[in-house]
Amino acid sequence: MNENTVVPKAGILTPGQCWKHLSETSVGRLAVTVDGRPDVFPINYLVDGDTLVFRTGNGTKLDAIRDDSRVAVEADAVSSEFGVAWSVVVKGRAEVTTDSSRALNVAVHGQFPWQGIGKDHLIRITPETVAGRSFTLDAARTWRVPLDEAIRTGLE
């Protein structure tokens, strides 16, 4: 068997396709630098024009952004029903914003962080690059995972 038969077919997304995908989901992973090392946090974000916004509270993410505004956000999705997946990475600069525009306020009130309280800081990410890939999946081969004895025992 040729190994290429189990590798999903990848395609490059245009910037427009990337933004469309980003606007269709609201959960991503924020990569920041903490004490000189990379760290990743889940975020609930919204697309606002050609930027991303999210809310956060005091703590590691906010401190990291204030120390080094260079960040990356990755969002993705998989549709086993349609056999497709996508991944988009936004790299840019994050800043604490005090933007009080009506449109932004409406958008922010629509955000529901997993920890719904204490998220008083609005962060805006202005991209320097936006890149994405799409994948056509071969469900028959890509998602088959054999059960080992430990998993099988837990299911019986």
Phi, psi and omega per residue, in radians:
M1 nan 2.399 3.098
N2 -1.373 2.220 -3.109
E3 -1.057 -0.448 -3.140
N4 -1.135 -0.305 -3.125
T5 -1.266 -0.306 3.138
V6 -1.829 -0.024 3.130
V7 -1.565 2.198 3.114
P8 -1.044 2.497 3.090
K9 -1.331 2.191 -3.085
A10 -1.807 2.571 3.045
G11 -2.350 2.662 3.126
I12 -1.537 2.293 3.098
L13 -1.523 2.504 3.024
T14 -1.298 2.820 3.068
P15 -0.963 -0.703 3.114
G16 -1.080 -0.724 3.091
Q17 -1.145 -0.669 3.106
C18 -1.041 -0.860 -3.125
W19 -1.117 -0.628 3.104
K20 -1.091 -0.819 3.115
H21 -1.101 -0.763 3.130
L22 -1.033 -0.624 -3.113
S23 -1.356 -0.236 -3.120
E24 -1.583 -0.075 3.071
T25 -2.366 2.962 -3.124
S26 -2.348 0.116 -3.121
V27 -2.047 2.292 3.097
G28 -2.560 -3.050 3.110
R29 -2.124 2.214 3.138
L30 -1.702 2.186 3.074
A31 -1.817 2.222 3.120
V32 -2.340 2.990 3.062
T33 -1.838 2.167 -3.131
V34 -2.138 2.051 -3.131
D35 0.917 0.730 3.087
G36 1.375 0.089 -3.122
R37 -2.201 2.595 3.115
P38 -1.231 2.540 3.053
D39 -2.513 2.691 -3.051
V40 -2.294 2.407 -3.120
F41 -2.353 2.487 3.030
P42 -1.278 2.496 3.063
I43 -2.393 2.702 2.953
N44 -1.826 2.038 -3.044
Y45 -2.132 2.919 2.983
L46 -2.299 2.566 3.003
V47 -1.440 2.251 3.090
D48 -2.241 1.672 -3.060
G49 1.191 -2.140 3.098
D50 -1.902 0.591 3.073
T51 -2.332 2.942 3.013
L52 -1.997 2.496 3.066
V53 -2.241 2.548 3.031
F54 -2.644 2.822 3.113
R55 -1.822 2.565 3.063
T56 -2.600 2.878 3.078
G57 -1.829 -3.059 3.060
N58 -1.140 2.519 3.106
G59 2.541 -2.774 -2.987
T60 -1.023 -0.844 -3.113
K61 -1.054 -0.852 -3.100
L62 -1.110 -0.773 3.108
D63 -1.064 -0.731 -3.130
A64 -1.125 -0.719 3.134
I65 -1.151 -0.673 3.111
R66 -1.203 -0.569 3.128
D67 -1.332 -0.669 -3.095
D68 -2.639 1.907 -3.017
S69 -1.327 -0.123 3.132
R70 -1.285 2.139 -3.095
V71 -2.409 2.957 2.971
A72 -2.395 2.545 3.041
V73 -2.198 2.332 3.075
E74 -2.125 2.328 3.036
A75 -2.300 2.616 -3.133
D76 -2.718 2.979 3.068
A77 -2.754 2.698 3.097
V78 -2.299 2.302 3.045
S79 -2.034 1.735 3.117
S80 -1.195 -0.466 3.114
E81 -1.086 -0.730 -3.108
F82 -1.776 -0.084 3.095
G83 1.205 0.594 3.128
V84 -2.304 2.719 3.066
A85 -2.543 2.787 3.068
W86 -2.564 2.755 3.075
S87 -2.528 2.316 3.119
V88 -2.224 2.368 3.089
V89 -2.110 2.218 3.081
V90 -1.926 2.179 3.062
K91 -2.040 2.345 -3.123
G92 -3.104 -2.656 -3.091
R93 -2.060 2.395 3.116
A94 -1.872 2.510 3.069
E95 -2.519 2.574 3.010
V96 -1.273 2.231 -3.067
T97 -2.007 2.624 3.060
T98 -2.019 0.330 -3.124
D99 -0.952 2.191 -3.123
S100 -2.043 0.427 3.139
S101 -1.079 2.592 -3.107
R102 -1.024 -0.786 -3.122
A103 -1.063 -0.727 -3.130
L104 -1.195 -0.712 3.117
N105 -1.064 -0.718 3.098
V106 -1.081 -0.779 -3.140
A107 -1.096 -0.760 -3.082
V108 -1.155 -0.663 3.126
H109 -1.162 -0.361 3.094
G110 -1.432 -0.146 -3.138
Q111 -1.439 2.408 3.121
F112 -2.236 1.479 3.119
P113 -1.023 2.655 -3.123
W114 -1.003 -0.663 3.005
Q115 -1.744 1.695 -2.905
G116 -1.235 -0.152 -3.103
I117 -2.050 2.746 3.065
G118 1.305 0.319 3.140
K119 -1.815 1.239 -2.980
D120 -1.603 -0.106 -3.092
H121 -1.856 2.236 3.105
L122 -1.696 2.180 -3.113
I123 -1.939 2.329 3.071
R124 -2.005 2.262 3.079
I125 -1.843 2.082 3.079
T126 -1.745 1.998 -3.044
P127 -1.230 2.523 2.906
E128 -1.774 -0.594 3.043
T129 -2.458 2.577 3.034
V130 -2.359 2.125 -3.105
A131 -2.459 2.576 -3.139
G132 -2.669 2.852 3.106
R133 -2.364 2.610 3.013
S134 -2.053 2.689 -3.082
F135 -2.356 2.344 2.985
T136 -1.689 2.134 -3.030
L137 -1.705 2.528 2.989
D138 -1.757 1.589 -3.014
A139 -1.003 -0.559 -3.103
A140 -1.135 -0.506 -3.082
R141 -1.989 -0.580 -3.014
T142 -1.245 -0.643 -2.997
W143 -1.793 0.105 3.129
R144 -1.382 2.070 3.138
V145 -2.165 2.082 -3.128
P146 -1.205 2.528 3.089
L147 -1.457 2.205 3.044
D148 -1.543 3.053 -3.067
E149 -1.042 -0.659 -3.110
A150 -1.144 -0.740 3.122
I151 -1.196 -0.789 -3.112
R152 -1.020 -0.749 -3.125
T153 -1.072 -0.708 -3.141
G154 -1.183 -0.410 -3.112
L155 -1.569 -0.291 -3.073
E156 -1.555 nan nan
